[in-house]
Amino acid sequence: MEVEGTITSVLAGTQFRVQLQSGHEVLAHISGKMRKRFIRLVVGDRVKMEMSPYDVTKARITFRLG
């Protein structure tokens, strides 16, 4: 499922703590295409993520909204 959120902190190893619009926080990593294109993410950026319904504590960032 796709959700949107805001990056709250940058962690080591291209991982980020992201706050969802519902108020929950998840641990997210960058997708391969974003890593390949050297897309930089900073605190405050809005991002689109993919989450699995089986583990709602982790996500993959697929798009930077700004």
N, C-alpha and C positions, 0 to 999 in steps of 0.2 A: 504494500500500500504506500502511496505517496503522501508526504506531509511537508509542511513548511515550518521553519524555525529560525531562531537568531543565535549566532555564535556568542557564547558567553566567556569562553576561555580557550586558549590554544595550548595543547599538550604536546609532549614529545612524540615523535614517530608519525607525523601527519595525522594526529588524532585531535578531535575537538570535543568540547562539551557544548551541547546545543540545547537551548530552551525552546520547547514547542509552544504553540499558541495556547494550548490547554494549560500550560504552566509546568508540565513535567520536563525533566532534564534527561537527555540521553547522551551516550558516548557514540561519536560518529567518526568515520574515516573517509578519506577522499576516494572517489572512484578512479579507475585506471585511466580513463580519458582525460580527466582533470589533471591528474598527475603527469600525464604525457605532454599536455599542452602548457604546463607550468602555471596553472591558474592559482593565484595567491588568495588566501582567505585571511581576514583579520577579524578581531573582535567587533561585533556590531553588524556584520554582514548578514543579510537574510539569505537563506539557502533552501533548496528543495532537496528532500531526502527520500530514500526508499527504506522501508522498514518491513521486517518479517512479522507476521502475526504471531509467530511462535516465541519470539524473543523481542519484546518491546523496549528493552533497555539499550539496544544497539541499532545503529543505522549506517547507511552509506550515502554520502553527499554526492549528488549527481549534477547540481546546477547552482550557480551563484546568481541570486536575484539582485544584489546590490547592497 
